[in-house]
Amino acid sequence: MTTACVVAMLLLWAGPVDPHRTPYDETTDPDPSRDQTNLQNHHRDARSGEVKGCRRCCDPEEESRRQNQHYPQYQIVPQINVTLLKGEKGDTGERGLHGKPGRAGQTGGPGPSGLKGSRGSLGLPGEACKSYFAAFSVARKKGLQSNDYYQTVLFDTELVNLYGHFSMFTGEFYCYVPGVYYFSLNVHTWNQKETYLHVMHNEREVVILYAQPSDRSVMQSQSLMLQLDRDDRVWVRLFKGERENAIFSDDFDTYITFNGHLIKPKHEL
């Protein structure tokens, strides 16, 4: 047993055994340059990219370099369809604040004329037409004499009565358009009788037409302007019979006339 241990130790001390070495020695190789030639051809083939059927694998350094050589790694990246991952539409957000107004742009040209629209429905009736004119001229063909009370002079002939503002029944002009008016009264006196009349504004005597008794009958006239309000009345009154008072006319000629017209309406004053 001791002898066997001693032999083993001697073998280890003599040197390690190379497992990659061939069992023959370089001195016993019949062609020592063959290994060098094969190694050069192997490197040339590796550079040219050719693959040979057999290679020499007994060189540990060359094998180590082959094992330690790093090649680039390529990874397959999966492609994801984003449309399949799109979520549902969210709720509408709150309205934001109004921005500052921008600068006014240039005025554009007129656009083309559109098509004619359809006829609309009938509207509601409007207000009554407002008249801003008034005029009348009336006459009397019969004489008139006084009695114990005042008499309104009535007229039997209508010459002009615009919009019917003068009443032939009452002998009065009714003001429907307030403003300034002009009036005139023309009469013929009666022989040997007094002529005494008033132009009345409502119940007030405004002006008088007067002529003393005379052997001759003559024409007398009176004119005036009045500012009237709505529904005022203007008329002629014969004085009552304290003394004989009359105006003359006949069926053949017209001697008595009463006229009036609007000069300017109140809203234009």
C-alpha positions as CSV (number, residue, x, y, z in Angstrom):
1,M,0.0,0.0,0.0
2,T,2.8,2.4,0.8
3,T,4.6,1.6,-2.3
4,A,1.5,2.4,-4.4
5,C,1.1,5.8,-2.8
6,V,4.7,6.6,-3.5
7,V,4.4,5.8,-7.2
8,A,1.3,8.0,-7.6
9,M,3.0,11.0,-6.0
10,L,6.0,10.5,-8.3
11,L,3.8,10.6,-11.3
12,L,2.0,13.8,-10.2
13,W,5.3,15.5,-9.4
14,A,6.6,14.6,-12.9
15,G,4.0,16.9,-14.5
16,P,0.3,17.2,-15.4
17,V,-1.1,15.3,-18.2
18,D,-2.6,17.4,-21.1
19,P,-5.8,15.7,-22.2
20,H,-5.8,17.7,-25.4
21,R,-2.4,16.4,-26.5
22,T,-2.1,13.5,-28.9
23,P,-0.4,10.4,-27.5
24,Y,2.5,11.0,-29.8
25,D,5.4,13.5,-29.4
26,E,6.3,16.3,-31.8
27,T,9.7,14.6,-32.2
28,T,8.0,11.5,-33.4
29,D,5.7,13.3,-35.9
30,P,6.8,12.4,-39.4
31,D,5.7,15.9,-40.8
32,P,6.1,18.6,-38.2
33,S,5.1,21.5,-40.6
34,R,1.6,20.0,-41.2
35,D,0.1,21.4,-38.1
36,Q,1.3,24.9,-38.9
37,T,-0.1,24.7,-42.4
38,N,-3.5,23.4,-41.3
39,L,-3.8,26.2,-38.7
40,Q,-3.1,28.9,-41.4
41,N,-5.7,27.4,-43.7
42,H,-8.2,27.2,-40.9
43,H,-7.8,31.0,-40.2
44,R,-8.0,31.8,-43.9
45,D,-11.2,29.9,-44.2
46,A,-12.7,31.6,-41.2
47,R,-12.0,35.0,-42.7
48,S,-13.4,34.2,-46.1
49,G,-16.6,32.9,-44.4
50,E,-16.3,29.4,-45.9
51,V,-17.4,26.4,-43.7
52,K,-15.2,23.3,-43.9
53,G,-16.3,19.8,-43.2
54,C,-13.7,19.2,-40.7
55,R,-11.7,21.4,-38.3
56,R,-9.0,21.0,-35.8
57,C,-10.3,21.1,-32.3
58,C,-7.2,20.2,-30.4
59,D,-6.1,23.8,-30.0
60,P,-7.5,25.1,-26.6
61,E,-6.8,28.7,-27.3
62,E,-8.8,28.7,-30.6
63,E,-11.7,26.9,-29.0
64,S,-11.7,29.3,-26.1
65,R,-11.9,32.3,-28.5
66,R,-14.8,30.7,-30.3
67,Q,-16.7,30.1,-27.1
68,N,-16.1,33.7,-25.8
69,Q,-17.1,35.4,-29.1
70,H,-20.3,37.6,-28.7
71,Y,-22.8,38.0,-31.4
72,P,-25.6,40.7,-31.4
73,Q,-28.9,39.7,-29.9
74,Y,-32.1,40.4,-31.9
75,Q,-35.4,40.7,-30.1
76,I,-38.8,40.3,-31.7
77,V,-41.0,43.3,-30.7
78,P,-44.7,42.6,-30.8
79,Q,-46.9,45.0,-32.8
80,I,-50.0,46.2,-30.9
81,N,-53.1,47.5,-32.7
82,V,-54.0,50.7,-30.8
83,T,-57.5,50.9,-32.1
84,L,-58.4,47.7,-30.3
85,L,-57.3,49.3,-27.0
86,K,-59.3,52.6,-27.5
87,G,-61.7,53.2,-24.7
88,E,-65.2,54.6,-24.8
89,K,-65.9,58.3,-25.5
90,G,-66.0,60.4,-22.3
91,D,-68.6,62.9,-21.2
92,T,-68.6,66.4,-22.6
93,G,-66.7,68.8,-20.4
94,E,-67.9,72.1,-19.1
95,R,-68.0,75.1,-21.4
96,G,-64.9,77.3,-21.1
97,L,-64.7,81.0,-20.6
98,H,-65.3,83.4,-23.5
99,G,-62.1,84.6,-25.0
100,K,-61.3,88.2,-25.7
101,P,-62.9,89.6,-28.8
102,G,-60.7,89.8,-31.8
103,R,-60.0,92.7,-34.1
104,A,-62.8,93.7,-36.4
105,G,-62.1,92.5,-39.9
106,Q,-62.7,94.3,-43.1
107,T,-66.2,94.6,-44.4
108,G,-66.9,92.1,-47.1
109,G,-68.6,92.7,-50.3
110,P,-72.3,92.2,-50.8
111,G,-73.3,88.7,-51.3
112,P,-75.5,87.4,-54.2
113,S,-79.2,88.0,-54.0
114,G,-81.2,85.2,-52.6
115,L,-84.3,83.6,-54.0
116,K,-87.6,85.3,-53.5
117,G,-89.3,84.0,-50.4
118,S,-92.9,82.8,-50.1
119,R,-95.7,85.2,-49.3
120,G,-96.3,85.7,-45.6
121,S,-99.6,85.5,-43.7
122,L,-101.9,88.4,-43.4
123,G,-101.1,90.7,-40.4
124,L,-103.3,92.2,-37.8
125,P,-105.3,95.3,-38.8
126,G,-103.5,98.6,-38.1
127,E,-104.6,101.7,-36.3
128,A,-106.9,104.1,-38.0
129,C,-105.3,106.5,-40.4
130,K,-104.3,109.7,-38.7
131,S,-105.3,112.8,-40.6
132,Y,-103.2,116.0,-40.4
133,F,-105.4,118.1,-42.5
134,A,-108.7,120.0,-41.9
135,A,-110.6,122.4,-44.1
136,F,-114.3,123.5,-44.7
137,S,-116.3,126.1,-46.5
138,V,-120.1,126.3,-46.1
139,A,-122.8,128.8,-47.2
140,R,-126.4,129.9,-46.4
141,K,-128.9,130.9,-49.1
142,K,-131.7,132.0,-46.7
143,G,-131.8,135.3,-44.7
144,L,-132.0,135.1,-40.8
145,Q,-133.7,137.5,-38.4
146,S,-133.3,137.7,-34.7
147,N,-135.8,136.7,-32.0
148,D,-135.9,136.6,-28.2
149,Y,-132.9,134.2,-27.8
150,Y,-129.5,133.6,-29.4
151,Q,-129.6,131.6,-32.6
152,T,-126.9,129.4,-34.1
153,V,-126.4,130.2,-37.7
154,L,-127.0,127.0,-39.7
155,F,-125.7,126.5,-43.2
156,D,-127.5,124.7,-46.1
157,T,-124.8,124.5,-48.7
158,E,-121.6,122.5,-48.3
159,L,-118.8,123.7,-50.5
160,V,-115.8,121.9,-48.9
161,N,-116.0,119.7,-45.9
162,L,-112.7,117.7,-45.7
163,Y,-113.2,114.5,-43.6
164,G,-116.6,115.8,-42.4
165,H,-115.2,117.9,-39.6
166,F,-118.0,120.5,-40.0
167,S,-121.5,119.3,-38.9
168,M,-124.2,120.6,-41.2
169,F,-126.8,119.5,-38.6
170,T,-125.4,121.5,-35.6
171,G,-123.6,124.3,-37.6
172,E,-120.4,123.7,-35.7
173,F,-116.8,122.8,-36.7
174,Y,-115.3,120.1,-34.5
175,C,-111.5,120.0,-34.1
176,Y,-110.1,116.5,-34.6
177,V,-106.5,117.7,-35.4
178,P,-105.2,120.1,-32.8
179,G,-103.3,123.1,-34.1
180,V,-103.6,126.6,-35.4
181,Y,-106.6,127.4,-37.6
182,Y,-107.7,130.3,-39.8
183,F,-111.4,131.3,-39.9
184,S,-113.4,133.9,-41.9
185,L,-117.1,134.9,-41.9
186,N,-118.8,136.9,-44.7
187,V,-122.4,138.2,-44.5
188,H,-124.7,140.7,-46.3
189,T,-126.5,143.3,-44.2
190,W,-130.3,143.9,-44.4
191,N,-131.7,147.4,-45.2
192,Q,-132.7,149.4,-42.2
193,K,-131.6,146.6,-39.8
194,E,-128.7,146.0,-37.6
195,T,-126.1,143.3,-38.2
196,Y,-124.7,141.7,-35.0
197,L,-123.0,138.3,-34.9
198,H,-120.3,136.6,-32.9
199,V,-117.7,133.9,-33.9
200,M,-117.7,131.5,-30.9
201,H,-115.0,129.3,-29.5
202,N,-116.9,126.6,-27.5
203,E,-119.1,128.9,-25.3
204,R,-116.9,132.0,-25.5
205,E,-117.4,135.0,-27.8
206,V,-114.1,135.5,-29.7
207,V,-114.8,138.2,-32.3
208,I,-117.8,140.3,-33.4
209,L,-119.1,141.2,-36.8
210,Y,-121.2,144.4,-36.5
211,A,-122.9,146.9,-38.9
212,Q,-125.3,149.7,-38.0
213,P,-128.7,150.1,-39.7
214,S,-128.4,151.7,-43.1
215,D,-130.5,152.5,-46.2
216,R,-128.0,150.4,-48.2
217,S,-127.2,146.7,-47.8
218,V,-123.4,146.0,-47.9
219,M,-121.1,143.0,-47.5
220,Q,-119.3,142.6,-44.1
221,S,-116.5,140.2,-43.2
222,Q,-114.5,139.1,-40.2
223,S,-111.4,136.9,-40.0
224,L,-109.3,135.4,-37.2
225,M,-106.9,132.6,-36.2
226,L,-107.4,130.3,-33.2
227,Q,-105.3,127.6,-31.6
228,L,-107.6,124.6,-31.0
229,D,-107.3,121.5,-28.9
230,R,-109.0,118.1,-29.6
231,D,-112.9,118.3,-29.6
232,D,-113.0,122.2,-29.5
233,R,-115.9,123.7,-31.4
234,V,-116.1,126.9,-33.5
235,W,-119.5,128.3,-34.6
236,V,-121.4,131.5,-35.5
237,R,-124.2,133.0,-33.3
238,L,-126.8,135.7,-34.1
239,F,-127.4,138.1,-31.3
240,K,-130.8,137.9,-29.6
241,G,-133.7,140.4,-30.4
242,E,-133.1,143.3,-28.1
243,R,-133.2,145.3,-31.3
244,E,-134.0,144.3,-34.8
245,N,-131.0,142.3,-36.1
246,A,-130.8,140.3,-39.4
247,I,-128.5,139.1,-42.2
248,F,-129.7,138.9,-45.8
249,S,-129.6,136.2,-48.5
250,D,-131.9,134.7,-51.2
251,D,-132.3,131.6,-53.2
252,F,-130.6,132.9,-56.3
253,D,-127.3,134.2,-54.9
254,T,-125.1,133.1,-52.0
255,Y,-124.3,136.0,-49.6
256,I,-123.4,134.2,-46.3
257,T,-120.2,132.0,-46.1
258,F,-118.2,130.5,-43.2
259,N,-114.7,129.1,-43.9
260,G,-111.8,127.6,-41.9
261,H,-108.7,125.4,-42.4
262,L,-105.7,124.1,-40.5
263,I,-102.5,126.1,-40.8
264,K,-100.2,123.9,-38.7
265,P,-100.8,120.9,-36.6
266,K,-99.9,121.0,-32.9
267,H,-97.2,118.3,-33.1
268,E,-95.2,120.6,-35.5
269,L,-95.4,123.7,-33.3
